[in-house]
Amino acid sequence: MPTRRRALLILAALAGLALLSITLALMVGTIQVSPIEVFSTLGSSGGGMAGDVVRNLRLPRALAGFACGGLLALAGALLQILLRNPLADPYVLGISGGAGVGALLAILLGLSATGINGFAFLGALGAMLVVFGLAHGDGSWTQTRLLLTGVIVAAGCGAVVALMLSIAPEHKLRGMLFWVMGDLSQNNDPQLALVILAAALLVSLPFARELNLLARGADTAQTLGVAVVRLRRGVFVVASLATAAAVTHAGSIGFIGLIVPHLVRLASGNDQRLLLPASALAGGSLLVIADTLARTIVAPQQLPVGVLTALIGVPVFLFLLTRDARARH
Amino acid sequence: MATNAAPLLEVRKLAVSIGGNTICRDLDLTLQPGERLAVLGRNGAGKSTLLSVLAGLRLPQAGQVLLRGSNYATHGPRKSALIRGWLPQHRGDAFASTVLEAALVGRHPHLARWDWESANDAMIVRKALAAVDLADFEERDVLTLSGGERQRLAIATLLTQAPQLFLLDEPIAHLDLKHQIAMLELVAGAARDCGAGVVMVLHEPALAWRFCDRALLIHDDGRVECGNALDMLTAERLSALYQYPLQALESEGRISFIPR
């Protein structure tokens, strides 16, 4: 039986994990910094070059990674409830596709980083409105219809992305590919993403118990006292905005939004009051760890972190799937 | 409470149709606490559709559905959930969860936004699980339950919700004979002892005859008959309803309808 005490204990443990992962990200790299030095450089403005690296390069990147991972995992958890499908991920509704089209267009046009972010966000918003409008057309809003609309919009965006990649000039191709695969090395200001993560959590947590009911079916939820139509719209908007924010910031990093909620659900049950914050913490930590690996494994070369999350994600997911199937017998 | 004088469920001039098929027009109906109404008809006659209109899940083409004198929009979802409970015909669980957690959702309308389920709620759930013969199933995963066990869990969830009006869509589907009678006894007991109103879709007229005091017959052509169970559930009317000849056999105060 779910209790508040158990939820708080699990969340405290995950918060510890998040702190650990961020500390680790601040320590490792071309210049190694010990944990004690990390804390002393954070507390003051000194520390020479190591201090600068930790404060100005590693910390913003780790925090941005944490925020994006948290946003993706939260969006994944919400969409899995909305679509009543444990295998849904934040990209299934075409939002990252829209962002991709916007971002690549901006790169092709030679816009600055701000321009790329702006275009990516507009693209995500556009895809979101198209999916919402089409799926909502006659007010029926079945999960299948929403899912299919999302998949089709995503496929269309994928085609446009492929088209732009194929006509792109050689020198822009690498930047575009990195964007598509997901990359944290471009952006440095994590503030906005962190604020959006906190806001998305704050908006969804009051409705967590209603989400538990929605997971059991819309009609059942309605007869048990949930304003289903409003709740579903809200979930769609929050999940889409969270995805859009993460994708805008870091490109389409795969698997975090799919695997993390799934893992948390297997480990601690499907109570959204715990699952939503736990997914955010675990997703953030996982992305920070993956990004730390991405910039250290073949240093000074950097790998796109999306490749790493996929490489970690695929086997973990397959393992969970077979384990899940065996547990049923 | 002035509204308590109003009937538990009141239907005025109700018109319902689905896919161009008229299920009923100008249907008037009232249900008082303690009354049990059976809904019978052929497959596709619109029993479930009518029930979901009564449950506030679907809007009628015309007319009103009033719970204790007010419609669903006025009550809002939460207050409606304290008055009426609905047992769906189909259930699909997308996620794993324990039987205890699944039944606990029935407590939702009784809890405030930030409340967590208390030991008292768990006790209510355990009582409900025991009532449907699932006492040892608390920790079982709902995805591993059989059809009949899942059906009984849904009934337990409804008992946990403790509404005043039970809208049951085929409550005895998937159940073995013993549990069919046990579940109907349970529902009849709720009507007798707690003054609950019951509307249930049944496919077995003999059980409707035994457990309900009124019956609503939905014909394929949009005609609806409603009246005392004893007047409605005759071989003649049921033969016309199912468009198949039936014969009534009485024995020791019970009745059975045999297809010829």
Interface residues (C-beta under 8 A of the other chain):
Chain A: M1 P2 T3 R4 R84 N85 P86 P206 R209 E210 N212 L213 A215 R216 G217 D219 T220 Q222 T223 L224 G225 V226 A227 V228 R265 G269 N270 D271 R273 R328
Chain B: S52 A55 G56 L57 G76 P77 R78 K79 S80 A81 L82 R84 G85 W86 P88 R91 G92 D93 A94 F95 A96 S97 L100 E101 A102 L104 V105 G106 H108 P109 L111 R113 W114 W116 E117 A122 D141 L143 T144 Q161
